Amino acid sequence: MHCEHSHIEMGSLASRWDDDFIGLSGCLLEADSISTFVRSLNEFSIEFASLAVISLVIHDYPGRGNTVFSIDPNSLEILKISRENYDMPDHELDEREVINMMDGDIFGSVYPELTRLPPYRNLKQYCQFPLNAVNRHLGGIEFISHESEPFSELVLCKLKQYASIVATLIAPMLDRDRAKYESRRKQPENNAARLLVEVTNMVMSQGSVDGLVAGLHELLFRHFGIDHVALKYFSEKLNVFECYVLSANQPDKVHFEVEDASKGCEIELNVLHTSHPVTRKTALNGQVRGMGFLPLVFRNRCRGVVCLGHAGDYFSICDLSLLQRIVARVAMALHSIQVHQRTFSLQQENQVPIREQIHRHQVFDEVISQSEVMNTVLNQAAMVADCDCTVLILGETGTGKELIAKAIHALSHRSDNKMVKMNCSAVPAGLFESDLFGHEKGAFTGALNKRIGRFEQADKSTLFMDEIGDMPLDLQPKILRALQESEVERVGSYKLIPVDVRVVAATNCDLLKMVQEKTFRSDLYYRLNVFPIVLPPLRERREDIPLLVKHFTAQIADKMKREISSIPEDTMRILCAYDWPGNIRELRNVVERAVVLTRGHVLDVPLDDLMFSEATSRVSGTSEVRSVPERIPASEIPAPVSPQASEKERIIRVLKETNGVVGGPRGAAQMMGVKRTTLLSRMKRLGISPKGTSKSATAIKRIRTYDEIH
């Protein structure tokens, strides 16, 4: 279609679809402003036409009037050109909407001033379509080509569809910009009205409880100096407060903790039942600190409490009614988030993936852990493994004592022979001696055959004696003799049989207390206690809970032929907050029951079965999970610390863990979830050198895994 300067009526062209429009729409939907919208238009390449510049002509843009948003094709700088300063092409002719087309010579002669502007330099072909959306005229869109070939009819049909897509997507953005401009221009009657509008915009933009608390903390700190925010949602089933806490001393991290409502929550329960705010004033280190407790009310029902902290006696003089109106909007947003999470529980952002690769320990491949306290235990086990001294493994029930015993045997020079196991509490007292030392044929009634005892079975190997504290007192001297003399005597025989046995004993009892109570021999205790290893309970290694949950879920699901791919983040947090009196064994049983009950791909954990005995745990939403000794009273919240210092300490700690490695799959950037260049920039700003943070390899390489919770 050759045309030096023409006007084509819009109705004379039929829109034509092109496959490029799908990608174009997705790209434009990500734009958050007119400038990024125009940049996306110019960066997205289409195959059906050769275009150098695409500009938007917006009629009556808020605060600027008729404006052209374009781009410099050389510097890629976004340009804003006021139409009031230039005579520009239009797309209206005798009240008809037309497509304005012309070649470069005509354009230069009609609009010479425009040709000096970057978007219109080297122009060979020009085409402008009107932008219309829902019977509303928005402006126009300019297509500029640096090639002499005119736009064909097929290209124009596709450009018409292109303009229609742009008009549909740009309309809500213009409405939003116009609303923002009008809000700023009109100036609400009072500061409270402006603040409530800001609160509404903030809560509506949040998609998670963590984001809601972080946004509320930022807003309240900026307007009122409130430096502590805790959103406490009450769970009637469990009688606990699910708390999301953000303080000025850790402003970049929302902490999750579970508080037992029956212990130390009298103020919160009072607010919950009366729906009336309560204020308190305390003194900490000679400084007055105020606390405000506001009801979280939605649809005439109190769902929880928002606790606010401020330096000084602020809440006795502030406008509590304004804070209540802010909290009411937070309650509405919280309800919306919870409904959204329940409705779309399968969405990836609300789930912790199960089928992630767990970087197992290079030596203890059956041990799932990343905690410092377990690394210490594994170091001890590695050091003693190749010795022949007796090992006493201490720990609560379900902490994995047998697993550590297996690991010690596997690393020893006796690993070619099978480890012999004996549960002292499972053997009847009358058969204990026969089971341990063996018996001759006819030694007692029922001894029809000769029996080899466990000591002889473990010759040249390891004998693991579990629950050693349950051993009968009258047999303890014989065990002591076998350990000291390395020889045993079968029941019904006087022949001494030499044995080469390495004994690993384990118990969940306090043997020293039993010695004092005369229920366990002191000489046997000191003979067993050559190298004690104390296994920590699961509540002291909470950062390992997400790894164990994922490991057990994948293992049990495979065994039951189930397809379970993820677990809800909130569920993982509650599992991490639970004290687990039965430790790993209890955790595995809960996961197994959850796999049985799950119908679908998301693990359904029966949280009602968990008994929250103490609210003494706090779980972070990031990769680092810590245990908290006790609930911290609001009045004792520490003073703020520098965010830069906290960030620097975190980077140095991660660099030490990666031995100074920044990039790569196991580098510090990967562990922190940021790009390598971003981390290097932060290190340069904070004066951190990777060389100064590396450490020599230890006997046990620290276990790495993905960031769990969250």
ABEGO torsion letter per residue (X at the ends): XBBABBBBBAAABBBBBBAAAAAAAAAAAABABAAAAAAAAAABBBAABBBABBBBBBBGBBGAEBBBBBBBAAAGBBBBBBAAABBBBBABBGGBBBBBBBBAAAAAAABAAAAABAAABGBABBBBBBBBBGGBBAEBBBBBBABABBBBAAAAAAAAAAAAAAAAAAAAAAAAAAAAAAAAAAEBABAAAAAAAAAAAAAAABABAAAAAAAAAAAAAAAAGBABBBBBBBBAAAGBBBBBBBBAABAABBBBBBBBAABGAAAAAAAAAAGBBBBBBBBBGGBBBBBBBBBBBBGGBBAEBBBBBBBEBAAAABBAAAAAAAAAAAAAAAAAAAAAAAAAAABAAABBBAABBBBBBAABAABBBABAAAAAAAAAAAAAAABABBBBBBEBBGAGAAAAAAAAAAABAAAABBBBBBBAAABBAAAAAAAAAEBBBGABBGBABBBBBAAAAABGBBBBBBGAAABBAAAAAAAAAAAAAGBBBBBGBABBBBBBBBBBBBBABBAAAAAAAGABBAAAAAAAAABBBBBBBAAABAAAAAAAAAAAAAAAAAAAGBBBABBBAAAAAAAAABAGAAEAAAAAAAAAAAAAABBEABBBBBAAABBBABBABBBBABABBBBBABBBBAAABBBBBBAAAAAAAAAAAAAAAAGGBABEAABAAAAAGBBAAAAAAAAAAAGBBAAAABBBBBABBBBBBBBBBX
